[in-house]
Amino acid sequence: MNLRLVLYKLRVWMFFFSLVFFLSYCTHSAVTESESEDLMENADYAKLNVAIRNKINAISDTGTISKNYLNYADTLKVLFGDKTFSKELLGYMLNKAQHPLNSIVEFAKKAHWHGLESEYYHANFLEFCHQRIQSHQWDEAKKIPYDSLAMLLLLSADASMGLYHDLNCGRVDPNYTGSLDKLPRRKCGNLKQLVASDTMLAAIKKAFPSFEPYNALQKEYSRLLTLKDTSTIEKIAVKKRIKPGDSISVNWCKILEKRMVLHGLFAVASTSTTKYYTPRLSKAITEYQFAHGMEPTGVLDKELAAVLNTDLKVMKLRLRASLERWRWLGPVSETTKIWANIAENKLYGFKEDTLKLEMRVCSGKNRDANYYKRLAESKKDADVVAPDNLETPLMKAKLTHFVANPTWHVPRNIMVKEILPQMQRDPGYLAKHNYKLLNLKNEELDPFEIDWKNVSKVKWKYKIEQQPGEDNSLGKVVIHFPNLYSIFMHDTPSKFAFNADFRHVSHGCVRMQNP
């Protein structure tokens, strides 16, 4: 056959297939653009409202429906109490321009990378419904499953409110954590106004936190999610301090490398068969120590080995908790700020996002192992004194002012638990430490005129103030900021604690090394 004729026929066939593809594409586009129209037109909204009412009546006392835990069962009852709302919401969810239903599914999946389970927001069911609608399986009136459509509307509304709330101000109520008596939490606003509003998708998208240090935590959590099962990695056994150049076994080195990959120190473990604690290993350990507030020696000891032996499950759980705490507080957008990192017990000062100040701090004491047991006993028995929670609370606040040479108004729990026993042994204790004793009318009293042996914690009716001076527990400077806990940052005459690695020694306030 003539080559020219072959090329001509080839062009004709190519044109034909291009035309068919173009027409097919146009038809597909037209179908895609109109994917919601048949369902909207053929739906019997009276039947849909009956199905919704049946679903709402089936909600359990625990807020569960068909094994789906609802975030806002009571709010859904209010929203769908208006019979026109179902049609409005369905029209919104199937909007051709914005594709809200698909966006909510994607938001729910993305929440998983922030430590929030996608099923909190019904991702699987909503995705199933979205696929059915996209493939036009629910277009014909006789094929519309009203029970499923009712669930779609209820769960999509619930997911929207849940996502917006949990990303903005956290999922867990701080009062249920037991960590402190009172914890701050951001306000979220009226969720009923969010559902099906023109700004709903933009609001949920904006609710995903994006600020430091939240971003750093979220990035690390995402890294941990990508790791395969690490349960087979052996623990590091350290009998003595290992320094650069020390001899180690090949197998021990391989275990250490795998542990360091788990903690993000290396991208992959080395294939080297070295028998020494190499500079590469020591350098990575030094960087890890520095980043976690440890002395950057590059030496591997039992304490550091215990940290590196932490299970992946525990690491993820800790990060989820930290991400949740930041959602309670919300973003820190100020460029000039003081950040007291309690876990590290260090304070950082930034001016226009540039680090200008760094110092050690001391923070509140840890609760002991019997704290919750004694707390439960105190709630059952009035004669049992509740234990003090001396941990430094989580908060953010505006620094308002400082006081030089302050007077310390001693908190009641310190008066009755620490000073009262001293007074019962020696009534001159107050004078020796520059304290004044006052009654509830702020009138000064003579401690020697009181029979302290007959004074109990229950009958305590005094105030104690420590006057300015070298022995004042607040030192020479106090920095104030409004908060719920009577917490502030201050100087201290007891400087020895700043030299210790463990500095959780205060009654809750933050002591500064060099205020």
MARLO-728037 format. One record per residue (C-alpha): x, y, z; residue in one letter; residue number from 1. Coordinates in Angstrom, 3 decimals, always signed. Example, Ala and Ser with C-alpha at 12.3 -4.5 7.8 and 13.67 -1.06 7.14 Angstrom:
<nodes>
NODE          X          Y          Z   rest    nr
NODE    +12.300     -4.500     +7.800      A     1
NODE    +13.670     -1.060     +7.140      S     2
</nodes>
This chain:
<nodes>
NODE          X          Y          Z   rest    nr
NODE     +0.000     +0.000     +0.000      M     1
NODE     +1.189     +3.512     -0.805      N     2
NODE     +2.889     +5.061     +2.232      L     3
NODE     +1.111     +8.396     +1.657      R     4
NODE     -2.288     +6.626     +1.675      L     5
NODE     -1.398     +4.822     +4.900      V     6
NODE     -0.488     +8.098     +6.602      L     7
NODE     -3.721     +9.692     +5.354      Y     8
NODE     -5.867     +6.870     +6.770      K     9
NODE     -3.927     +7.025    +10.025      L    10
NODE     -4.732    +10.748    +10.325      R    11
NODE     -8.428    +10.044     +9.676      V    12
NODE     -8.579     +7.382    +12.364      W    13
NODE     -6.715     +9.615    +14.825      M    14
NODE     -9.181    +12.413    +14.152      F    15
NODE    -12.098    +10.010    +14.598      F    16
NODE    -10.832     +8.706    +17.969      F    17
NODE    -10.052    +12.262    +19.129      S    18
NODE    -13.601    +13.298    +18.229      L    19
NODE    -15.067    +10.309    +20.073      V    20
NODE    -12.907    +11.050    +23.114      F    21
NODE    -13.906    +14.724    +23.055      F    22
NODE    -17.625    +13.899    +22.820      L    23
NODE    -17.243    +11.322    +25.584      S    24
NODE    -15.444    +13.861    +27.764      Y    25
NODE    -18.137    +16.472    +27.156      C    26
NODE    -20.860    +13.956    +27.970      T    27
NODE    -19.011    +12.907    +31.139      H    28
NODE    -18.557    +16.548    +32.149      S    29
NODE    -22.226    +17.229    +31.587      A    30
NODE    -23.133    +14.210    +33.710      V    31
NODE    -20.695    +15.237    +36.443      T    32
NODE    -22.020    +18.770    +36.538      E    33
NODE    -25.583    +17.525    +36.826      S    34
NODE    -24.873    +14.638    +39.198      E    35
NODE    -27.010    +16.115    +41.966      S    36
NODE    -29.925    +17.358    +39.886      E    37
NODE    -31.769    +14.030    +39.453      D    38
NODE    -31.440    +13.144    +43.119      L    39
NODE    -32.622    +16.595    +44.165      M    40
NODE    -35.583    +16.536    +41.767      E    41
NODE    -36.675    +12.963    +42.400      N    42
NODE    -36.332    +12.966    +46.191      A    43
NODE    -39.592    +12.820    +48.129      D    44
NODE    -38.840    +15.211    +50.974      Y    45
NODE    -41.832    +14.093    +52.986      A    46
NODE    -40.380    +10.554    +53.029      K    47
NODE    -36.936    +11.951    +53.755      L    48
NODE    -38.206    +13.937    +56.754      N    49
NODE    -39.964    +10.843    +58.104      V    50
NODE    -36.717     +8.879    +57.772      A    51
NODE    -34.810    +11.675    +59.550      I    52
NODE    -37.377    +11.798    +62.340      R    53
NODE    -37.116     +8.020    +62.808      N    54
NODE    -33.329     +8.277    +62.979      K    55
NODE    -33.462    +11.097    +65.520      I    56
NODE    -35.933     +9.149    +67.655      N    57
NODE    -33.527     +6.207    +67.548      A    58
NODE    -30.632     +8.197    +69.042      I    59
NODE    -29.617     +6.520    +72.302      S    60
NODE    -29.078     +8.253    +75.630      D    61
NODE    -25.336     +8.101    +74.953      T    62
NODE    -25.736     +9.967    +71.655      G    63
NODE    -25.260     +6.914    +69.427      T    64
NODE    -27.213     +5.990    +66.307      I    65
NODE    -26.630     +2.800    +64.306      S    66
NODE    -23.218     +2.363    +66.017      K    67
NODE    -22.213     +5.924    +65.053      N    68
NODE    -21.333     +8.127    +68.006      Y    69
NODE    -22.701    +11.619    +67.395      L    70
NODE    -20.679    +14.654    +68.415      N    71
NODE    -23.737    +16.898    +68.759      Y    72
NODE    -26.909    +14.817    +69.048      A    73
NODE    -28.926    +17.561    +70.766      D    74
NODE    -27.915    +20.185    +68.188      T    75
NODE    -28.949    +17.859    +65.356      L    76
NODE    -32.407    +17.527    +66.906      K    77
NODE    -32.742    +21.303    +66.877      V    78
NODE    -31.428    +21.711    +63.307      L    79
NODE    -33.654    +19.034    +61.798      F    80
NODE    -36.641    +20.187    +63.837      G    81
NODE    -37.154    +22.563    +60.895      D    82
NODE    -38.587    +20.333    +58.139      K    83
NODE    -37.198    +22.574    +55.395      T    84
NODE    -33.650    +22.081    +56.628      F    85
NODE    -33.219    +18.629    +55.079      S    86
NODE    -33.786    +19.949    +51.554      K    87
NODE    -31.547    +22.959    +52.208      E    88
NODE    -28.733    +20.799    +53.552      L    89
NODE    -28.992    +18.205    +50.755      L    90
NODE    -28.839    +20.957    +48.147      G    91
NODE    -25.789    +22.404    +49.867      Y    92
NODE    -23.970    +19.076    +50.206      M    93
NODE    -24.481    +18.322    +46.494      L    94
NODE    -23.482    +21.796    +45.352      N    95
NODE    -21.731    +21.440    +41.963      K    96
NODE    -19.274    +24.288    +42.475      A    97
NODE    -17.939    +23.551    +45.954      Q    98
NODE    -18.505    +19.769    +46.359      H    99
NODE    -18.958    +20.131    +50.160      P   100
NODE    -19.612    +16.441    +50.799      L   101
NODE    -16.341    +15.440    +49.182      N   102
NODE    -14.522    +18.212    +51.084      S   103
NODE    -15.892    +17.044    +54.437      I   104
NODE    -14.680    +13.511    +53.707      V   105
NODE    -11.221    +14.884    +52.862      E   106
NODE    -11.197    +17.059    +56.002      F   107
NODE    -12.122    +14.018    +58.113      A   108
NODE     -9.254    +12.008    +56.623      K   109
NODE     -6.817    +14.883    +57.124      K   110
NODE     -7.823    +15.142    +60.801      A   111
NODE     -6.190    +11.731    +61.317      H   112
NODE     -2.784    +13.362    +60.787      W   113
NODE     -3.571    +15.740    +63.641      H   114
NODE     -4.216    +12.963    +66.147      G   115
NODE     -7.991    +12.946    +65.642      L   116
NODE     -9.549     +9.713    +64.376      E   117
NODE    -11.308    +10.087    +61.018      S   118
NODE    -14.222     +8.021    +62.289      E   119
NODE    -15.014    +10.733    +64.841      Y   120
NODE    -16.365    +12.460    +61.735      Y   121
NODE    -17.997     +9.442    +60.021      H   122
NODE    -15.516     +9.424    +57.128      A   123
NODE    -16.257     +5.893    +55.862      N   124
NODE    -20.026     +6.258    +55.690      F   125
NODE    -19.898     +9.717    +54.118      L   126
NODE    -17.414     +8.499    +51.524      E   127
NODE    -19.661     +5.506    +50.741      F   128
NODE    -22.638     +7.841    +50.169      C   129
NODE    -20.569    +10.211    +48.064      H   130
NODE    -19.488     +7.353    +45.790      Q   131
NODE    -23.106     +6.220    +45.353      R   132
NODE    -24.191     +9.735    +44.410      I   133
NODE    -21.271    +10.216    +42.016      Q   134
NODE    -22.084     +6.959    +40.230      S   135
NODE    -25.787     +7.983    +39.966      H   136
NODE    -27.019     +4.924    +41.849      Q   137
NODE    -29.496     +7.066    +43.770      W   138
NODE    -30.808     +9.164    +40.869      D   139
NODE    -34.064     +7.319    +40.149      E   140
NODE    -36.913     +7.984    +42.557      A   141
NODE    -37.579     +4.290    +43.153      K   142
NODE    -33.888     +3.678    +43.992      K   143
NODE    -33.440     +6.434    +46.586      I   144
NODE    -32.654     +4.768    +49.975      P   145
NODE    -34.212     +7.277    +52.355      Y   146
NODE    -32.703     +5.668    +55.454      D   147
NODE    -29.212     +6.093    +53.984      S   148
NODE    -29.981     +9.594    +52.738      L   149
NODE    -31.257    +10.569    +56.197      A   150
NODE    -28.071     +9.212    +57.772      M   151
NODE    -26.020    +11.091    +55.187      L   152
NODE    -27.582    +14.400    +56.184      L   153
NODE    -27.378    +13.741    +59.929      L   154
NODE    -23.778    +12.539    +59.845      L   155
NODE    -22.541    +15.212    +57.435      S   156
NODE    -23.998    +17.926    +59.678      A   157
NODE    -22.521    +16.233    +62.747      D   158
NODE    -19.125    +15.832    +61.055      A   159
NODE    -19.056    +19.505    +60.060      S   160
NODE    -19.722    +20.679    +63.596      M   161
NODE    -17.333    +18.125    +65.095      G   162
NODE    -14.457    +19.013    +62.788      L   163
NODE    -14.842    +22.746    +63.308      Y   164
NODE    -15.099    +22.441    +67.079      H   165
NODE    -12.348    +19.880    +67.662      D   166
NODE     -9.806    +21.594    +65.417      L   167
NODE    -10.549    +24.978    +66.948      N   168
NODE    -10.558    +24.159    +70.642      C   169
NODE     -9.880    +20.457    +71.143      G   170
NODE    -12.043    +17.354    +71.325      R   171
NODE    -11.520    +16.377    +74.963      V   172
NODE    -13.091    +18.476    +77.707      D   173
NODE    -10.117    +19.489    +79.911      P   174
NODE    -12.246    +18.911    +83.018      N   175
NODE    -12.328    +15.190    +82.195      Y   176
NODE     -8.550    +14.800    +82.028      T   177
NODE     -8.000    +14.903    +85.773      G   178
NODE     -4.725    +16.710    +85.213      S   179
NODE     -5.770    +19.941    +86.929      L   180
NODE     -8.797    +21.367    +88.697      D   181
NODE     -9.246    +24.034    +86.039      K   182
NODE     -7.877    +24.208    +82.539      L   183
NODE     -8.315    +26.849    +79.846      P   184
NODE    -10.105    +26.132    +76.607      R   185
NODE    -10.931    +28.349    +73.659      R   186
NODE    -14.524    +29.245    +72.859      K   187
NODE    -15.861    +27.840    +69.596      C   188
NODE    -19.005    +29.869    +68.912      G   189
NODE    -22.482    +28.825    +67.787      N   190
NODE    -22.115    +25.611    +65.790      L   191
NODE    -25.718    +25.671    +64.558      K   192
NODE    -24.914    +28.693    +62.402      Q   193
NODE    -22.035    +26.844    +60.755      L   194
NODE    -23.915    +23.995    +59.065      V   195
NODE    -24.786    +24.652    +55.411      A   196
NODE    -23.610    +28.274    +55.600      S   197
NODE    -21.731    +29.781    +52.645      D   198
NODE    -18.561    +29.962    +54.734      T   199
NODE    -18.723    +26.444    +56.248      M   200
NODE    -15.958    +24.838    +54.174      L   201
NODE    -13.681    +27.850    +54.482      A   202
NODE    -14.244    +27.910    +58.243      A   203
NODE    -13.365    +24.224    +58.672      I   204
NODE    -10.306    +24.565    +56.455      K   205
NODE     -9.121    +27.566    +58.452      K   206
NODE     -9.724    +25.669    +61.700      A   207
NODE     -6.806    +23.312    +61.000      F   208
NODE     -4.093    +24.745    +63.317      P   209
NODE     -1.028    +26.159    +61.604      S   210
NODE     +1.437    +27.763    +63.985      F   211
NODE     +4.667    +26.892    +65.736      E   212
NODE     +5.223    +24.806    +67.807      P   213
NODE     +2.014    +22.972    +66.821      Y   214
NODE     +3.371    +22.512    +63.304      N   215
NODE     +6.510    +20.836    +64.618      A   216
NODE     +4.505    +18.416    +66.761      L   217
NODE     +2.108    +17.638    +63.918      Q   218
NODE     +4.998    +17.007    +61.536      K   219
NODE     +6.587    +14.575    +63.989      E   220
NODE     +3.242    +12.824    +64.574      Y   221
NODE     +2.779    +12.456    +60.809      S   222
NODE     +6.244    +10.924    +60.587      R   223
NODE     +5.380     +8.361    +63.249      L   224
NODE     +2.195     +7.415    +61.384      L   225
NODE     +4.237     +6.472    +58.330      T   226
NODE     +6.450     +4.041    +60.272      L   227
NODE     +5.821     +0.335    +59.906      K   228
NODE     +5.424     -1.986    +62.878      D   229
NODE     +8.353     -1.387    +65.250      T   230
NODE     +7.397     -3.928    +67.927      S   231
NODE    +10.157     -6.257    +66.738      T   232
NODE    +12.909     -3.721    +67.446      I   233
NODE    +14.847     -4.876    +70.499      E   234
NODE    +15.507     -2.635    +73.488      K   235
NODE    +18.903     -1.022    +74.000      I   236
NODE    +20.692     -2.518    +76.996      A   237
NODE    +23.199     -0.131    +78.583      V   238
NODE    +25.251     -1.344    +81.561      K   239
NODE    +27.742     +1.513    +81.578      K   240
NODE    +28.181     +4.935    +79.960      R   241
NODE    +29.179     +4.602    +76.318      I   242
NODE    +31.487     +7.304    +74.971      K   243
NODE    +32.691     +8.025    +71.406      P   244
NODE    +35.257     +5.427    +70.383      G   245
NODE    +34.088     +2.764    +72.857      D   246
NODE    +33.930     -0.770    +71.532      S   247
NODE    +30.415     -2.236    +71.017      I   248
NODE    +29.025     -5.330    +69.321      S   249
NODE    +27.787     -5.223    +65.727      V   250
NODE    +24.310     -6.421    +66.770      N   251
NODE    +24.076     -3.832    +69.555      W   252
NODE    +24.997     -1.105    +67.061      C   253
NODE    +22.270     -2.260    +64.652      K   254
NODE    +19.674     -2.127    +67.438      I   255
NODE    +20.799     +1.388    +68.389      L   256
NODE    +20.552     +2.540    +64.757      E   257
NODE    +17.001     +1.183    +64.442      K   258
NODE    +16.019     +2.955    +67.653      R   259
NODE    +17.507     +6.187    +66.336      M   260
NODE    +15.518     +5.832    +63.095      V   261
NODE    +12.367     +5.421    +65.206      L   262
NODE    +13.130     +8.716    +66.974      H   263
NODE    +13.926    +10.515    +63.726      G   264
NODE    +17.669    +10.825    +64.307      L   265
NODE    +18.441     +8.937    +61.095      F   266
NODE    +16.327     +8.522    +57.965      A   267
NODE    +17.466     +4.921    +57.569      V   268
NODE    +19.687     +2.604    +59.573      A   269
NODE    +23.269     +2.198    +58.399      S   270
NODE    +24.354     -1.065    +56.777      T   271
NODE    +27.801     -0.679    +58.343      S   272
NODE    +29.164     -3.529    +60.465      T   273
NODE    +31.155     -1.268    +62.778      T   274
NODE    +32.096     -2.417    +66.291      K   275
NODE    +32.564     +1.086    +67.709      Y   276
NODE    +30.421     +3.925    +69.035      Y   277
NODE    +31.236     +6.126    +66.040      T   278
NODE    +31.277     +9.949    +65.756      P   279
NODE    +28.170     +9.597    +63.527      R   280
NODE    +26.251     +7.980    +66.382      L   281
NODE    +27.650    +10.352    +68.994      S   282
NODE    +26.786    +13.429    +66.923      K   283
NODE    +23.179    +12.291    +66.466      A   284
NODE    +22.867    +11.590    +70.187      I   285
NODE    +24.307    +15.039    +70.984      T   286
NODE    +21.742    +16.727    +68.730      E   287
NODE    +18.950    +14.691    +70.326      Y   288
NODE    +20.097    +15.642    +73.831      Q   289
NODE    +20.279    +19.316    +72.911      F   290
NODE    +16.804    +19.288    +71.322      A   291
NODE    +15.281    +17.656    +74.413      H   292
NODE    +16.837    +19.888    +77.054      G   293
NODE    +19.516    +17.400    +78.146      M   294
NODE    +23.201    +18.117    +78.573      E   295
NODE    +24.611    +17.592    +75.037      P   296
NODE    +27.448    +15.214    +75.892      T   297
NODE    +27.031    +12.645    +73.125      G   298
NODE    +27.375     +9.987    +75.830      V   299
NODE    +24.795     +7.198    +75.930      L   300
NODE    +23.765     +6.219    +79.465      D   301
NODE    +20.916     +4.247    +81.071      K   302
NODE    +18.597     +7.261    +81.312      E   303
NODE    +18.942     +8.155    +77.640      L   304
NODE    +18.618     +4.495    +76.632      A   305
NODE    +15.297     +4.355    +78.516      A   306
NODE    +14.051     +7.307    +76.434      V   307
NODE    +15.172     +5.704    +73.167      L   308
NODE    +13.460     +2.452    +74.213      N   309
NODE    +10.057     +4.161    +74.304      T   310
NODE     +7.487     +2.222    +72.282      D   311
NODE     +6.026     +3.751    +69.127      L   312
NODE     +2.518     +3.470    +70.590      K   313
NODE     +3.528     +5.548    +73.619      V   314
NODE     +5.309     +8.110    +71.449      M   315
NODE     +2.176     +8.616    +69.333      K   316
NODE     -0.049     +8.841    +72.390      L   317
NODE     +2.147    +11.560    +73.919      R   318
NODE     +2.112    +13.575    +70.708      L   319
NODE     -1.670    +13.250    +70.382      R   320
NODE     -2.004    +14.602    +73.913      A   321
NODE     +0.322    +17.527    +73.168      S   322
NODE     -1.519    +18.389    +69.944      L   323
NODE     -4.784    +18.372    +71.887      E   324
NODE     -3.361    +20.709    +74.551      R   325
NODE     -2.339    +23.221    +71.889      W   326
NODE     -5.839    +23.085    +70.377      R   327
NODE     -7.229    +23.963    +73.817      W   328
NODE     -5.067    +27.060    +73.956      L   329
NODE     -5.169    +28.050    +70.300      G   330
NODE     -2.536    +29.761    +68.161      P   331
NODE     +0.234    +31.967    +69.475      V   332
NODE     +0.558    +34.568    +66.761      S   333
NODE     +2.392    +37.288    +68.682      E   334
NODE     +5.935    +37.855    +67.436      T   335
NODE     +7.123    +39.217    +70.801      T   336
NODE     +6.506    +36.684    +73.549      K   337
NODE     +7.843    +34.737    +76.512      I   338
NODE     +7.556    +30.974    +76.353      W   339
NODE     +8.119    +28.896    +79.493      A   340
NODE     +8.527    +25.290    +78.372      N   341
NODE     +7.600    +23.339    +81.502      I   342
NODE     +8.654    +19.935    +80.177      A   343
NODE    +12.132    +21.324    +79.506      E   344
NODE    +12.086    +23.802    +82.421      N   345
NODE    +13.521    +26.587    +80.310      K   346
NODE    +12.259    +30.042    +79.414      L   347
NODE    +12.675    +31.697    +76.013      Y   348
NODE    +12.100    +35.342    +75.121      G   349
NODE    +11.370    +36.351    +71.509      F   350
NODE    +11.289    +39.811    +70.003      K   351
NODE     +9.793    +39.926    +66.509      E   352
NODE    +10.251    +36.144    +66.341      D   353
NODE    +13.974    +36.431    +67.106      T   354
NODE    +15.273    +34.627    +70.191      L   355
NODE    +16.688    +37.267    +72.548      K   356
NODE    +16.588    +35.591    +75.949      L   357
NODE    +17.059    +32.101    +77.378      E   358
NODE    +17.246    +30.924    +80.976      M   359
NODE    +16.539    +27.989    +83.235      R   360
NODE    +13.357    +27.924    +85.309      V   361
NODE    +11.875    +25.797    +88.084      C   362
NODE     +8.237    +24.741    +87.839      S   363
NODE     +5.632    +22.905    +89.914      G   364
NODE     +6.122    +19.557    +91.605      K   365
NODE     +4.863    +16.381    +89.992      N   366
NODE     +1.903    +14.603    +91.540      R   367
NODE     +2.915    +11.451    +93.387      D   368
NODE     +1.678     +7.955    +92.516      A   369
NODE     -1.069     +8.072    +95.188      N   370
NODE     -2.522    +11.424    +94.105      Y   371
NODE     -5.706    +10.092    +92.505      Y   372
NODE     -6.271     +7.535    +95.258      K   373
NODE     -6.088    +10.222    +97.957      R   374
NODE     -8.228    +12.567    +95.850      L   375
NODE    -10.950     +9.897    +95.598      A   376
NODE    -10.759     +9.242    +99.353      E   377
NODE    -11.128    +12.957   +100.133      S   378
NODE    -14.338    +13.098    +98.092      K   379
NODE    -15.829    +10.217   +100.089      K   380
NODE    -14.603    +11.218   +103.557      D   381
NODE    -14.764    +14.848   +104.758      A   382
NODE    -12.015    +14.194   +107.324      D   383
NODE     -9.525    +13.245   +104.620      V   384
NODE     -7.612    +16.282   +103.318      V   385
NODE     -7.491    +16.473    +99.515      A   386
NODE     -3.968    +16.347    +98.083      P   387
NODE     -2.565    +19.515    +96.556      D   388
NODE     -1.987    +19.627    +92.826      N   389
NODE     +1.227    +21.612    +92.581      L   390
NODE     +1.863    +21.099    +88.871      E   391
NODE     +2.329    +24.254    +86.837      T   392
NODE     -0.837    +24.561    +84.734      P   393
NODE     -1.047    +24.934    +80.990      L   394
NODE     -2.007    +28.473    +79.971      M   395
NODE     -1.325    +31.501    +77.837      K   396
NODE     -1.861    +35.064    +78.989      A   397
NODE     -0.830    +38.661    +78.424      K   398
NODE     +2.034    +39.806    +80.634      L   399
NODE     +0.645    +42.925    +82.334      T   400
NODE     +3.138    +44.261    +84.891      H   401
NODE     +5.964    +43.439    +87.278      F   402
NODE     +6.533    +44.290    +90.924      V   403
NODE     +9.949    +45.016    +92.424      A   404
NODE    +10.644    +44.016    +96.052      N   405
NODE     +7.269    +42.250    +96.387      P   406
NODE     +5.282    +41.220    +99.446      T   407
NODE     +4.332    +37.547    +99.350      W   408
NODE     +0.742    +36.772   +100.319      H   409
NODE     +1.150    +33.144   +101.340      V   410
NODE     -1.496    +30.779    +99.849      P   411
NODE     -3.726    +28.963   +102.325      R   412
NODE     -2.482    +25.465   +101.508      N   413
NODE     +1.114    +26.529   +102.278      I   414
NODE     +0.011    +28.232   +105.510      M   415
NODE     -1.833    +25.208   +106.912      V   416
NODE     +0.356    +22.406   +105.549      K   417
NODE     +3.844    +23.881   +105.837      E   418
NODE     +3.912    +26.930   +108.125      I   419
NODE     +1.413    +25.759   +110.781      L   420
NODE     +3.544    +22.734   +111.827      P   421
NODE     +6.550    +25.080   +112.119      Q   422
NODE     +4.519    +27.491   +114.296      M   423
NODE     +3.401    +24.662   +116.564      Q   424
NODE     +7.065    +23.848   +117.214      R   425
NODE     +8.306    +27.457   +117.355      D   426
NODE     +6.002    +30.526   +117.478      P   427
NODE     +9.027    +32.645   +116.603      G   428
NODE     +9.252    +31.009   +113.164      Y   429
NODE     +7.393    +33.891   +111.467      L   430
NODE     +9.680    +36.618   +112.802      A   431
NODE    +12.793    +34.655   +111.841      K   432
NODE    +11.620    +34.530   +108.208      H   433
NODE    +10.258    +38.091   +107.954      N   434
NODE     +6.558    +37.089   +108.040      Y   435
NODE     +3.610    +39.059   +109.424      K   436
NODE     +0.555    +37.357   +110.948      L   437
NODE     -2.834    +38.961   +110.219      L   438
NODE     -6.454    +38.183   +111.001      N   439
NODE     -9.144    +38.132   +108.318      L   440
NODE     -9.633    +41.888   +108.846      K   441
NODE     -5.956    +42.467   +107.935      N   442
NODE     -5.099    +43.441   +111.529      E   443
NODE     -1.600    +42.417   +112.632      E   444
NODE     -1.410    +39.796   +115.406      L   445
NODE     +1.289    +38.645   +117.821      D   446
NODE     +2.026    +34.970   +117.122      P   447
NODE     +3.125    +34.407   +120.745      F   448
NODE     -0.396    +35.225   +122.007      E   449
NODE     -1.927    +32.284   +120.143      I   450
NODE     -2.018    +28.677   +121.349      D   451
NODE     -0.921    +27.080   +118.079      W   452
NODE     -1.365    +23.540   +119.382      K   453
NODE     -5.128    +24.099   +119.377      N   454
NODE     -5.114    +25.565   +115.854      V   455
NODE     -5.956    +23.062   +113.133      S   456
NODE     -6.215    +23.161   +109.353      K   457
NODE    -10.000    +23.226   +109.666      V   458
NODE    -10.024    +26.104   +112.203      K   459
NODE     -7.458    +28.215   +110.345      W   460
NODE     -8.538    +31.896   +110.252      K   461
NODE     -5.341    +33.816   +109.592      Y   462
NODE     -3.331    +35.458   +106.839      K   463
NODE     +0.438    +35.442   +106.520      I   464
NODE     +2.523    +37.904   +104.512      E   465
NODE     +6.250    +37.755   +103.915      Q   466
NODE     +7.770    +41.216   +103.756      Q   467
NODE    +10.227    +42.381   +101.042      P   468
NODE    +13.834    +41.435   +101.685      G   469
NODE    +16.634    +39.017   +100.954      E   470
NODE    +14.681    +36.033   +102.337      D   471
NODE    +11.436    +36.758   +100.479      N   472
NODE    +10.371    +33.605    +98.617      S   473
NODE     +9.465    +35.688    +95.553      L   474
NODE    +12.929    +37.237    +95.389      G   475
NODE    +13.253    +40.775    +94.062      K   476
NODE    +10.952    +40.664    +91.011      V   477
NODE     +7.492    +39.216    +90.278      V   478
NODE     +5.965    +39.202    +86.776      I   479
NODE     +2.155    +39.150    +86.753      H   480
NODE     -0.378    +37.998    +84.170      F   481
NODE     -4.121    +37.351    +84.604      P   482
NODE     -4.996    +33.660    +85.062      N   483
NODE     -7.296    +31.339    +87.003      L   484
NODE     -4.645    +29.800    +89.202      Y   485
NODE     -2.814    +32.655    +90.998      S   486
NODE     +0.305    +31.637    +89.075      I   487
NODE     +3.084    +34.093    +88.208      F   488
NODE     +6.781    +34.130    +87.320      M   489
NODE     +9.220    +35.345    +89.930      H   490
NODE    +12.752    +35.550    +91.250      D   491
NODE    +13.852    +33.314    +94.136      T   492
NODE    +16.536    +33.463    +96.838      P   493
NODE    +17.060    +29.690    +96.425      S   494
NODE    +19.286    +29.500    +93.364      K   495
NODE    +20.731    +26.019    +93.970      F   496
NODE    +17.858    +24.211    +92.180      A   497
NODE    +18.785    +25.790    +88.830      F   498
NODE    +21.916    +23.638    +88.717      N   499
NODE    +19.866    +20.426    +88.844      A   500
NODE    +18.545    +18.603    +85.787      D   501
NODE    +15.244    +17.900    +87.576      F   502
NODE    +13.714    +21.276    +88.414      R   503
NODE    +10.044    +20.482    +89.191      H   504
NODE    +10.300    +21.797    +92.755      V   505
NODE     +7.933    +24.792    +93.102      S   506
NODE     +4.341    +25.062    +94.312      H   507
NODE     +3.198    +25.825    +90.772      G   508
NODE     +4.692    +29.233    +90.006      C   509
NODE     +7.631    +29.574    +87.616      V   510
NODE    +10.886    +30.543    +89.320      R   511
NODE    +13.321    +32.327    +87.015      M   512
NODE    +17.082    +31.931    +87.206      Q   513
NODE    +17.853    +35.499    +86.167      N   514
NODE    +14.676    +37.618    +86.010      P   515
</nodes>
